[in-house]
Amino acid sequence: MKKALTVAASVVVVSSLLAGCGSQNTPAGTTTPANSNAAAASKAPAKDVKLTFSIWGSDAHKKMYEDLIANYKKIKPNVSVEIMTIPAADYQQKISVMMASKTAPDIMWMLERAIPQFLTADQIEDISAIKTDAAYDFKDVIPSTLDLVTKNDKLYGVPFSTPPNMIYYNKNLFKEKGLKTPTELYKEGNWTYEEMAKAAQAIAQPDKGVYGFNLIRPAGWGASWIESLQTLVWANGADFFSKDGKKFTLNSPEGQKALQFFSDAMFKTKIHPKPGDQTTFESGKIGMQQDLLSYMGKAKAIKDFVWDIAPMPKGSGGQGTTLGYAAYMVTKGSPNAAEAVEFLKFLSSKENMTVTSQYFVPGRKSVLESDGFLKQGPSPESMKTAVLDQMAQGRVRQGFQNFQKIDDKMKLHFDAIYTQAGTIPDILKKMEQDVSPILAQ
């Protein structure tokens, strides 16, 4: 499928080049008639440009982009693109340092929590010109996905991934225990955290390293507190912070209930891996794993058991589904900004967003609703239930200008939970005392 999509994209892109050979690229992704510059262009070959493109993805993601870059080279022979992979846990801090030292990549993946910081610091290129580029078809981009990358009616990025989190589950383990699957419980309206815990207790054999569920996403313990636990917190009717981001709100009965559920699963019932445990879903020893569509590449390689996907369970506060979010953005002040914008347009075109949809929930309506996207998962029905049907009610996590300071404090107190250095109420109280002054800045 991947190869077919890549080849298809290549054909369309080359065709687009041929159709558009009467135009020449100009700054900010705009185009002008080529006739006025044709003579000069024939005498002066385009200057060689080397772009740097940062991601935090896997080797599979990098390979996909290398294939796309090879196609881009066919239509832009003078442009080379180097992929820079930075671990997700270090990404925001590393980009911050590179911005300060004027060594930032020309074009970047950017996570929702980091966007406010770089927009406020005026470090992102205004790419509003692409909205009026007829060939780009900007109206196909789902409007609700643009809020985070829009400021004062100007566009600063294009989202390429807006996935709801979901549950991957091992159908073999459910069958062996005679359990209803998460999908079956969801269709009955009974897919709750209570039912999830019951199924997990039936599946778990902690002495053999088998666990019922795992909420921790691959980014790891501590570093992914917000990605891994936001849905559980929302599903219990709580939140980490107030809507305006000025107050710490997790120290509440609802917040305490959410973290107590998580702590008990690790240390009391032992149906969840303990801190630091790196047991993966692929090993066949995890009954249910929270993750995003981007994990599906690894899941598709599983041969030892049958798996499926389902929506997240619901709690007293609802389902609490979170939407991941990642956008392409161009660094303001980059000497290659014009070419970086052109590359951004290439990556986020319909054809190439179709290619990237094998890992990322696309921001273009035409790709999201296509049969090709629904066939990316274990079945079109599962993709519709676990992905498409959840997007309308899902929420994007908050972003903060000073997220790194907040993150440092939150990780410190989550370490206290992981080492059982205090009770959940005591840890929440200290968490509030430490984080509130940062939020008030």
HELIX and SHEET records of a PDB file:
HELIX    1   1 LYS A    2  ALA A   19  1                                  18    
HELIX    2   2 PRO A   27  GLY A   29  5                                   3    
HELIX    3   3 ASN A   35  ASN A   37  5                                   3    
HELIX    4   4 ALA A   38  LYS A   43  1                                   6    
HELIX    5   5 ASP A   59  ILE A   75  1                                  17    
HELIX    6   6 ALA A   88  ALA A  100  1                                  13    
HELIX    7   7 ILE A  115  THR A  120  1                                   6    
HELIX    8   8 SER A  128  THR A  132  5                                   5    
HELIX    9   9 PHE A  138  ASP A  140  5                                   3    
HELIX   10  10 PRO A  143  VAL A  149  5                                   7    
HELIX   11  11 LYS A  171  GLU A  176  1                                   6    
HELIX   12  12 PRO A  182  GLU A  188  1                                   7    
HELIX   13  13 TYR A  193  ILE A  203  1                                  11    
HELIX   14  14 PRO A  206  LYS A  208  5                                   3    
HELIX   15  15 TRP A  225  ALA A  235  1                                  11    
HELIX   16  16 PRO A  253  PHE A  267  1                                  15    
HELIX   17  17 PHE A  281  SER A  283  5                                   3    
HELIX   18  18 LEU A  293  TYR A  295  5                                   3    
HELIX   19  19 MET A  296  ALA A  299  1                                   4    
HELIX   20  20 ALA A  337  LEU A  347  1                                  11    
HELIX   21  21 LYS A  350  THR A  356  1                                   7    
HELIX   22  22 LYS A  365  LEU A  368  1                                   4    
HELIX   23  23 ASP A  371  LEU A  374  1                                   4    
HELIX   24  24 PRO A  380  MET A  383  1                                   4    
HELIX   25  25 LYS A  384  LEU A  388  3                                   5    
HELIX   26  26 ASP A  389  MET A  391  1                                   3    
HELIX   27  27 PHE A  403  TYR A  418  1                                  16    
HELIX   28  28 ILE A  424  LEU A  439  1                                  16    
SHEET    1   A 2 SER A  23  ASN A  25  0                                        
SHEET    2   A 2 THR A  31  PRO A  33 -1                                        
SHEET    1   B 5 VAL A  79  THR A  85  0                                        
SHEET    2   B 5 VAL A  49  ILE A  55  1                                        
SHEET    3   B 5 ILE A 107  LEU A 111  1                                        
SHEET    4   B 5 ALA A 326  VAL A 330 -1                                        
SHEET    5   B 5 VAL A 158  SER A 161 -1                                        
SHEET    1   C 2 THR A 150  LYS A 151  0                                        
SHEET    2   C 2 LYS A 154  LEU A 155 -1                                        
SHEET    1   D 4 TYR A 211  ASN A 214  0                                        
SHEET    2   D 4 ILE A 286  ASP A 291  1                                        
SHEET    3   D 4 MET A 166  ASN A 170 -1                                        
SHEET    4   D 4 TRP A 307  ALA A 310 -1                                        
SHEET    1   E 2 THR A 322  LEU A 323  0                                        
SHEET    2   E 2 ARG A 395  VAL A 396  1                                        
END                                                                             
